[in-house]
Amino acid sequence: MTLALKYRPKSLDEIYGQEILEPNSHLRKMISNGKIGHMFFYGPAGCGKTSLSKLIANEIDAVYYELNATTLKIEEVRNIFKSHHNSLQKPLIFIDEVHRLSKTQQEVLLPYMESYAGIIIGASTENPYYTLTSGIRSRSYLFELHSLSNDAMRQIAIDICKKEDIEIDDEALSYLVDSSGGDARAMLNLLEGAIDNNRVEYKTLKFLRPFAIQSGSSEATTHYDLSSALIKSIRGSDIDASIYYLARLIEAGESASFIARRLAILASEDIGNANPNAITIASSAMNIVEHIGYPEARITLSQLVIYLASSPKSNSSYVAINEALKSVRDGNIMDIPAPIKPNSQEYLYPHSFGGWVEQKYLSKPMKFYTGSKVGFEKTLDEWHTKITKK
């Protein structure tokens, strides 16, 4: 038996680092009272989702079935419910990788969930708000579990090493914990693989796992969290934080093209005319990474991130177009003034008047744009004032 299986939590108190399972939490009260509804746990690998489902089944004395969405067959689910028809003991069906259920499979579950023919518990590394249908969500409780803290991981490792009489020094213990990314199962698997004569050394751990593990960015929550952190760090002009989240995205397997597209959007939305070169450089970077790919694309992306983080910031263009769109959608549909309609004889050609001439372009005055007075936008405002002689 592997260490991960041998030391799987045997009670709710043995599940570390989850606030929703604290002694006075509402979820603990629901479990102790036996008032369990359908629920879905989501969070990173190795945080205790499967263990929690098994413990709930034990607590409420339910017949436990463990399925996986990647191999689940509809008939299998129907047979489980059929075998418990008119039974006093309801089944608890645990479905792992629940985000992989098709829409059809989810719809098959709905009538059983509606009638409470049994309890459905699902687990996923992806946020069910994005992966489950509204029908499933409306009949369920959704709970997020988090990666274990390094303190919790360290305590687990120390306890197990003592119980198994495994020698491990501080350097090896630190790498074992730090490189496991809050995944207790991954930590125990690495520990087990590195044992040599009841001793674990740093060099062995490093050989088995050369790089720290982290969630892949294809997992929805991680993808959105890291992307958001990168954009907000650049917007906040924190170069080191921006580079860190760029590295996280690259190591998590995010495509260079996706990162470059997000940075191009930021160049317009958050920098705009405060530094008009930003959009040009972002466009060039998009073209470069599309053609060269990793690993060299990391350098281009790093250069772009540092440039954007260092640039003056303005969202004036972003605000202006949003205000104009809102006005149009709110019904401000004005007639186009006659002088600027096609083939108008009343149109005054600005170049014939030294570059600017007073002329009506809107049926009534409207204000959408206000310059930020930041970076090159200050110069643009000065130019515009001089041009219009205002």
C-alpha angles and dihedrals in degrees: 000000000000121000090246091058095037093055099037107139113274096193137025089254090063093061103098131215103005116127093197088065099051112130096259097038119124092240091057089050091050090051095046090048091048090235097135123161130187109292142178125209119202131182143103124315118281098022096116107267097136093041090052093053092052092048091050090053089051093047094053094036094238127158103255125219121181118203134168122221092221091065101022117134121200092225090056091058093046091051092053092054091042091054090054096046109134089003119137090220115071120211122243109214116198115198116193122202087023092170087073094064112115120234089253092053091049091051091053089058094053100081092047090049092046093052094039091232084158142339121275118204120178134188129202142163087218129074109263090212085075102033107039127070120251089248092059093043094050090057096046147063115238119210128183120215121196137217112272115259119247089248091056092045091049092051092050091050094047093048094050094045089054093048092047094040092238119162115221127163126218095262093052093043092051092051092045090055101035095048095051097072096221092305108132094188092053090048094052093045090053091046091051093048093050098052112118117172090340091305132108121202131195094235091056092050090048091050093051094043112023093176135034115258125235138170114284112248090233086077102095101230094047092044094055095039095053094042090050092047091051094050095045092048091053090045087052091050093237102147098185094048089048093052091046094055090044088056090048091053093047093048090047090059100255112161119253089228093058092049092048091050092052090049091050090054090050091050089063100032101045106021106025116147093350081086111005091184090070094076091047093051092044089052091051091049091052090055094046098050090046089060104036104033125185140006094027093039088071089071094052091047091048091051091050094046092051091048093049094045090050095048124099111259131232132157094187094118091047092050093044097055092043091052091048092048091049090051092052093046090049089060104264094143105156130187114257109248112253096240094064098044117108116285092004115166090205096062115119111214105222093210089062089060100049096277102310139049130172109257139152113256099161128044088229131011116271131175123210106142129065118172117232096223085228125128116322091351087075089057091047090053090051091049092049092049092051093046095050093038089229 
